[in-house]
């Protein structure tokens, strides 16, 4: 005959030499049932991602280390990202969500920085169910369906923030997004305690765009032609012209958007064009990630064969680091 759970427990206590007072079997069953439920919840939270500090916890030291050691040639972006994200995550009662707009040419590190932010907030990084990535051409391809997209986007953001207030939403290819679409989530980015019972103030919204890249490149070229060091460039040298160019770009998802007009974007973060030395750094890191011993000669050969501008001086890379994983295989 199989012993009942409460009987087995009492037997164990007696065998171990512990003296216990008599407990009603029913009470014991309730006690054990409650304990089992609590244990079950702990195991569940350990095995399955939940919106608590076991899975969502900011690592400020980790983010600083990653930006300092893994992001090349982006001193302005690194400083702004670190201060913006750290300040927001340490604020227990922010007035609005954190809204960042990252701009620059392809291969300068915009997607990579988004990944670093996610990895230092969510235990599962970009694979977290609380990190949501939208790509304009994949998720919102047809202009004729823009009203449907607006409704779907509103419901998606609202539903996921309801599940986890500390959700992150990344919108890639903002320069290819249909104008007016992103304004559908404008209320969620504004200074509201809550909307219909949902508070968005702990959420993070990151927009990625190539728009404004020409303005950033022009500033970088002006610094170079004036003989000034790249590291002298500051956010104030780039941000105003960047926000205006994006706002007035008819082909941008930010064209005349209320997000900019109402100052809901906290920072426009410029990503500078990369130089030859930065391409080499990316190449060496890629060799390590592929399991190879870093070989500077091989990486420099690859870096030398890439395209640079201005054509004669070959100062800035046209492709950045994005092509390195595939190009490097040809030289290794």
C-alpha positions as CSV (number, residue, x, y, z in Angstrom):
1,X,0.0,0.0,0.0
2,X,1.4,3.4,-1.0
3,X,2.0,5.8,1.9
4,X,0.3,9.1,1.7
5,X,2.6,12.1,1.3
6,X,1.9,13.5,4.8
7,X,2.4,10.1,6.3
8,X,5.8,9.8,4.6
9,X,6.8,13.2,5.8
10,X,6.0,12.4,9.5
11,X,7.8,9.1,9.2
12,X,11.0,10.9,7.9
13,X,10.8,13.4,10.8
14,X,10.5,10.7,13.4
15,X,13.3,8.6,11.9
16,X,15.6,11.6,11.9
17,X,15.0,12.0,15.6
18,X,13.0,15.2,15.3
19,X,10.2,15.6,17.7
20,X,7.1,17.1,16.2
21,X,3.7,17.9,17.5
22,X,0.8,16.0,16.0
23,X,-0.6,17.7,12.9
24,X,-4.0,17.1,11.3
25,X,-3.6,15.1,8.1
26,X,-5.7,17.6,6.2
27,X,-3.6,20.6,7.5
28,X,-0.5,18.8,6.6
29,X,-1.8,18.1,3.1
30,X,-2.6,21.8,2.7
31,X,0.8,22.7,4.0
32,X,2.6,20.3,1.7
33,X,0.4,21.4,-1.2
34,X,1.3,25.1,-0.6
35,X,5.0,24.2,-0.3
36,X,4.9,22.2,-3.5
37,X,3.2,25.0,-5.4
38,X,5.8,27.5,-4.2
39,X,8.6,25.1,-5.2
40,X,6.9,24.6,-8.5
41,X,6.8,28.3,-9.1
42,X,10.5,28.7,-8.3
43,X,11.4,25.9,-10.6
44,X,9.2,27.4,-13.3
45,X,10.8,30.8,-13.0
46,X,14.2,29.2,-13.1
47,X,13.5,27.1,-16.2
48,X,11.2,29.4,-18.1
49,X,11.7,33.1,-18.9
50,X,9.6,35.4,-16.7
51,X,9.6,39.2,-16.3
52,X,11.5,39.3,-13.1
53,X,15.1,39.9,-11.9
54,X,16.0,36.3,-12.6
55,X,15.7,37.0,-16.3
56,X,15.6,40.8,-16.6
57,X,18.4,42.6,-14.7
58,X,20.6,45.4,-15.9
59,X,24.4,44.9,-15.9
60,X,25.9,48.4,-16.1
61,X,29.4,47.2,-15.7
62,X,28.9,44.6,-18.5
63,X,27.5,47.2,-20.9
64,X,30.4,49.6,-20.3
65,X,32.9,46.8,-20.8
66,X,31.2,45.7,-24.1
67,X,31.1,49.2,-25.5
68,X,34.7,49.8,-24.5
69,X,36.1,46.6,-25.9
70,X,33.8,45.4,-28.7
71,X,32.5,48.5,-30.4
72,X,35.2,50.1,-32.7
73,X,35.4,53.7,-33.8
74,X,32.2,54.9,-32.2
75,X,33.3,57.0,-29.2
76,X,30.3,59.4,-29.5
77,X,27.7,56.6,-29.7
78,X,29.4,54.6,-26.9
79,X,29.3,57.6,-24.5
80,X,25.7,58.4,-25.3
81,X,24.4,54.9,-25.2
82,X,26.1,54.1,-21.9
83,X,24.8,57.3,-20.1
84,X,21.3,57.0,-21.6
85,X,20.7,53.4,-20.9
86,X,22.4,53.4,-17.4
87,X,20.5,56.5,-16.3
88,X,17.2,55.1,-17.5
89,X,17.6,51.6,-16.0
90,X,18.6,53.0,-12.6
91,X,15.6,55.4,-12.5
92,X,12.9,53.5,-10.6
93,X,10.2,55.9,-11.8
94,X,11.0,57.2,-15.3
95,X,8.5,59.7,-16.7
96,X,8.5,58.1,-20.2
97,X,10.0,55.2,-22.1
98,X,13.6,55.4,-23.3
99,X,13.6,56.3,-27.0
100,X,16.9,56.1,-28.9
101,X,17.4,56.7,-32.6
102,X,20.6,55.3,-34.1
103,X,21.8,56.6,-37.4
104,X,24.7,55.9,-39.7
105,X,25.8,54.0,-42.8
106,X,25.5,50.2,-43.0
107,X,28.2,48.3,-41.1
108,X,29.0,51.0,-38.5
109,X,27.5,49.1,-35.5
110,X,23.9,50.1,-35.0
111,X,22.5,46.6,-34.9
112,X,25.5,45.4,-32.9
113,X,24.9,48.1,-30.2
114,X,21.2,47.0,-30.0
115,X,22.4,43.5,-29.4
116,X,24.8,44.6,-26.6
117,X,22.1,46.6,-24.8
118,X,19.8,43.5,-25.0
119,X,22.5,41.2,-23.7
120,X,23.1,43.4,-20.7
121,X,19.5,43.6,-19.7
122,X,18.0,40.2,-20.6
123,X,19.5,36.9,-19.6
124,X,18.6,35.5,-23.1
125,X,19.7,38.6,-24.9
126,X,18.2,39.1,-28.4
127,X,16.5,35.7,-28.0
128,X,14.4,37.0,-25.0
129,X,10.7,36.9,-25.5
130,X,10.7,40.4,-24.1
131,X,12.9,41.8,-27.0
132,X,10.9,42.5,-30.2
133,X,12.7,43.2,-33.5
134,X,10.8,44.7,-36.4
135,X,12.3,45.1,-39.9
136,X,10.4,47.5,-42.2
137,X,10.8,45.5,-45.4
138,X,9.8,42.2,-43.8
139,X,7.1,43.2,-41.4
140,X,5.6,46.3,-43.1
141,X,6.2,45.7,-46.9
142,X,3.1,47.1,-48.5
143,X,2.0,50.7,-48.3
144,X,-1.6,49.8,-49.2
145,X,-1.8,47.9,-45.8
146,X,-0.5,50.7,-43.7
147,X,-3.7,51.1,-41.6
148,X,-3.7,47.4,-40.8
149,X,0.0,47.6,-39.9
150,X,-0.8,50.5,-37.5
151,X,-3.5,48.6,-35.7
152,X,-1.3,45.5,-35.5
153,X,1.7,47.4,-34.2
154,X,-0.4,49.1,-31.5
155,X,-1.8,45.8,-30.3
156,X,1.6,44.1,-30.4
157,X,3.3,46.8,-28.3
158,X,0.4,47.1,-25.9
159,X,0.0,43.3,-25.4
160,X,3.7,42.7,-24.8
161,X,4.2,45.7,-22.4
162,X,1.2,44.3,-20.5
163,X,3.1,41.1,-20.1
164,X,6.4,42.7,-19.3
165,X,6.7,46.4,-18.6
166,X,10.5,46.1,-19.2
167,X,10.1,45.2,-22.9
168,X,12.4,46.3,-25.6
169,X,11.3,47.1,-29.2
170,X,13.8,47.5,-32.0
171,X,12.7,49.0,-35.3
172,X,15.3,48.3,-38.1
173,X,15.3,50.0,-41.5
174,X,13.5,53.1,-40.4
175,X,14.7,54.7,-43.6
176,X,12.5,52.2,-45.5
177,X,9.4,52.4,-43.3
178,X,6.3,54.0,-44.7
179,X,5.9,57.6,-43.4
180,X,3.2,57.9,-40.8
181,X,3.3,54.3,-39.6
182,X,5.5,54.8,-36.6
183,X,3.3,57.6,-35.4
184,X,0.7,55.0,-34.5
185,X,2.7,54.2,-31.3
186,X,3.4,57.9,-30.5
187,X,1.1,57.8,-27.4
188,X,3.1,54.9,-25.9
189,X,6.3,57.0,-26.1
190,X,4.8,60.1,-24.5
191,X,4.7,61.4,-20.9
192,X,1.7,59.4,-19.6
193,X,1.4,57.5,-16.3
194,X,-0.6,54.9,-18.2
195,X,-2.9,54.4,-21.2
196,X,-6.0,52.3,-20.6
197,X,-4.4,50.8,-17.5
198,X,-1.0,50.0,-19.2
199,X,2.2,51.9,-18.3
200,X,4.9,52.1,-21.0
201,X,7.4,54.1,-18.9
202,X,9.8,51.2,-18.3
203,X,9.9,50.1,-21.9
204,X,12.8,50.8,-24.3
205,X,12.3,51.7,-28.0
206,X,15.3,51.7,-30.4
207,X,15.1,52.9,-34.0
208,X,17.8,52.0,-36.5
209,X,18.2,54.0,-39.7
210,X,20.7,54.7,-42.5
211,X,18.9,58.1,-42.9
212,X,21.2,61.0,-41.9
213,X,24.3,59.0,-42.7
214,X,25.3,61.5,-45.4
215,X,25.3,64.3,-42.8
216,X,27.4,62.3,-40.4
217,X,29.9,61.5,-43.1
218,X,30.1,65.1,-44.1
219,X,31.0,66.2,-40.5
220,X,33.6,63.4,-40.3
221,X,35.1,64.5,-43.6
222,X,35.2,68.2,-42.5
223,X,37.0,67.2,-39.3
224,X,39.5,65.1,-41.3
225,X,40.1,67.9,-43.9
226,X,40.6,70.4,-41.1
227,X,43.3,68.2,-39.6
228,X,41.2,67.6,-36.4
229,X,41.2,64.3,-34.5
230,X,38.2,62.0,-34.9
231,X,37.9,61.8,-31.1
232,X,37.3,65.6,-31.0
233,X,33.8,65.0,-32.5
234,X,31.0,65.4,-30.0
235,X,27.3,64.8,-30.0
236,X,26.6,68.5,-30.3
237,X,28.5,68.6,-33.6
238,X,26.1,66.1,-35.1
239,X,22.8,65.8,-33.4
240,X,20.9,68.9,-34.5
241,X,21.7,68.5,-38.2
242,X,21.0,64.8,-37.9
243,X,17.5,65.2,-36.4
244,X,16.5,67.9,-39.0
245,X,17.7,65.8,-41.9
246,X,15.8,62.8,-40.8
247,X,12.6,64.8,-40.0
248,X,12.7,66.4,-43.5
249,X,13.6,63.2,-45.4
250,X,10.5,62.2,-47.4
251,X,11.8,58.7,-47.8
252,X,12.3,58.2,-44.1
253,X,9.8,56.6,-41.6
254,X,10.5,59.7,-39.5
255,X,9.3,62.2,-42.2
256,X,7.4,64.9,-40.3
257,X,6.8,62.5,-37.5
258,X,5.3,63.6,-34.2
259,X,8.0,61.6,-32.4
260,X,10.5,64.3,-33.4
261,X,8.2,67.2,-33.5
262,X,7.1,66.5,-29.9
263,X,10.7,65.8,-28.8
264,X,9.9,62.2,-27.8
265,X,13.2,60.8,-29.1
266,X,15.6,61.2,-26.2
267,X,18.8,60.9,-28.2
268,X,19.7,60.9,-31.9
269,X,22.9,58.7,-31.8
270,X,25.3,59.2,-34.7
271,X,27.5,56.3,-35.9
272,X,30.6,57.6,-37.7
273,X,32.1,56.1,-40.8
274,X,34.8,53.6,-40.0
275,X,38.5,54.0,-40.9
276,X,41.0,51.3,-42.0
277,X,42.2,50.7,-38.5
278,X,38.7,50.0,-37.3
279,X,38.1,47.5,-40.1
280,X,41.3,45.7,-38.9
281,X,40.0,45.6,-35.4
282,X,36.7,44.1,-36.6
283,X,38.6,41.5,-38.6
284,X,40.8,40.4,-35.7
285,X,37.7,40.0,-33.5
286,X,35.9,38.1,-36.2
287,X,38.8,35.6,-36.4
288,X,38.6,35.0,-32.7
289,X,34.8,34.4,-32.9
290,X,35.4,31.9,-35.7
291,X,37.9,30.0,-33.6
292,X,41.0,31.1,-35.5
293,X,44.2,32.5,-34.0
294,X,44.2,36.2,-34.9
295,X,46.5,36.9,-37.8
296,X,47.0,40.6,-38.4
297,X,48.7,40.0,-41.8
298,X,45.6,38.1,-43.1
299,X,43.2,40.7,-41.7
300,X,45.1,43.7,-43.2
301,X,45.1,42.0,-46.6
302,X,41.4,41.7,-46.4
303,X,40.9,45.2,-45.1
304,X,43.1,46.6,-47.9
305,X,41.0,45.1,-50.6
306,X,37.8,46.8,-49.4
307,X,36.5,50.1,-50.8
308,X,37.2,53.4,-49.2
309,X,36.5,57.1,-49.8
310,X,37.5,59.7,-50.8
311,X,38.9,57.6,-53.7
312,X,42.4,58.9,-53.6
313,X,42.9,59.3,-49.8
314,X,40.9,56.1,-48.9
315,X,40.0,57.4,-45.4
316,X,36.6,55.9,-44.6
317,X,35.3,52.4,-45.4
318,X,32.2,52.2,-47.6
319,X,31.0,48.8,-46.3
320,X,32.1,49.1,-42.6
321,X,32.3,45.9,-40.6
322,X,29.1,44.2,-41.9
323,X,30.8,42.4,-44.8
324,X,33.8,41.1,-42.8
325,X,32.4,37.7,-41.7
326,X,31.9,36.6,-45.3
327,X,34.9,38.3,-46.7
328,X,37.3,36.9,-44.1
329,X,36.5,33.4,-45.1
330,X,38.1,34.1,-48.5
331,X,41.4,35.0,-46.9
332,X,41.7,32.5,-44.1
